[in-house]
Amino acid sequence: MKRLVALGLCTALAGALPAFAAEPKDADNTARNVRDRDDRTVTPMDQGGSAGDRTITAEIRKQITDDAALSMNAKNVKVITQDGVVTLRGPVKSAQEKTAVAGIARKAAGVKRVDDQLEVERNP
């Protein structure tokens, strides 16, 4: 009896998998990552090595991840600091999130300027 129940459950779950696979995926960065391979785009590999740059990036990252109102996409944006200039890159869910993340960066101690390259996702 247990085998029949387990087999029925597995069959039901297997039938549901195509429905999950058909849902649109959230924030696929594949095309952006290919674009970022040229030398003109700032990537996390360009993070400044000074203690000040590392501190700025760490503080911004902490503020972003601690903000419960932000989506997971916003919490995963790239934060790159070079000589006090912070570059923000990646997708966010809304214009409000874009403003909130950029505001967090602008308020961090030691920031000279913020280059906001955040992209608001298009609604399907």
N, C-alpha and C positions, 0 to 999 in steps of 0.2 A: 504494500500500500504506500509506504514512504517513497519507494522508487517511482511510483506512478505520479505522486504529488510533485516530487522533485522534477521529473521529466516534463510534467505539464507546466510547471513554473519556468523551467528553462526554455521551453517552446514559446511560451507567452512573452518572455523577455526578448528572445531572439526575434520574434515578430515585431517588437516595438523598436528595435535598433534602427531600421531604416528611417523611421519617423524622426528619431533624434538626429541622425546623420543629415537629414534633409533641412534641418533648421539652419538659418544663416549663422555663420561663425562670427564672433565678436572680435573686431579689430585685428585682422590679419595683416601683419607688418611685413610680409615677404617682399612685396614690391618696394616698400620704403627701405628695407635693409639692402636690397640690390642697389638702389639709388645712393645709399650712404657709402658705398665702397669707393667713390671717387675722393680725391684729396681736397675738394672744396667744401665738403660738408663736415661739420664738427660732430664727432661721435664720442662715446664714452672713453675710447682709447686716447682722446685728446685732453682728458682731465688733467688739470694743472697739478704738479707734484708738490707745490709749496704747502706748508702747514695751513696757511690762511685759506687757500683754495679748497683743500680737503675739508677744513672745518666748515666753510660756507656750504659746500655740497652736502655734507652730513647733516647740518642743521636744517637745510631746506627739505631734504629727504625725510627727516624725522617729522617735521611739521606737516608735510603732505601725507605721510602714512598714518599719522595720528588723527587726521581729520576724518571723522566718521561720515561726513556728508559727501565725501568724494567717492567716485566709482573706482573699481579695481583698475580700470584703464588709466584714470588720472593718477592713481597711486604708483603706476608703473612707468610714468613718463621719464625720459632721459633728462638728467640734471648734470650739466657739465660746466665746470668753472675753470676759467683761465685768466689769471691776473685780475681777479675780482669781477670779471664779466661772466655772467651766468647765461648759458644757453639752455632753453627748455625745448624739448622735442618729443613728439609722440601724439597719439590720439587721445582726445577727451570726449565725454558724452555730450557736453553742451557748452554754450557760450559762457554760462555761469561758472562752470568748472574751469574753463580757460582763464577767466578773470580771477578766480580764487587761487589757482596754482601760481599764476604770474604775480599776484599780490603777495603770496607767501614768499616768493623769491625776492621781490623788491624790498620787503621788510627785513630780510636777514642782514645781520651786522656784517659790514665789510664789502657789501655788493656795490660795485660802481655803476653797473648797467645790466639790464636783463634783455636778452635777445629772445623774444617770445616767438618760437616757431611751432607752437602747439596747433594741432589740427582738430577742428570739431568734426566728429563723425556725421556723415549724412544719414538721415533716417530713411530706412527702406520703404 
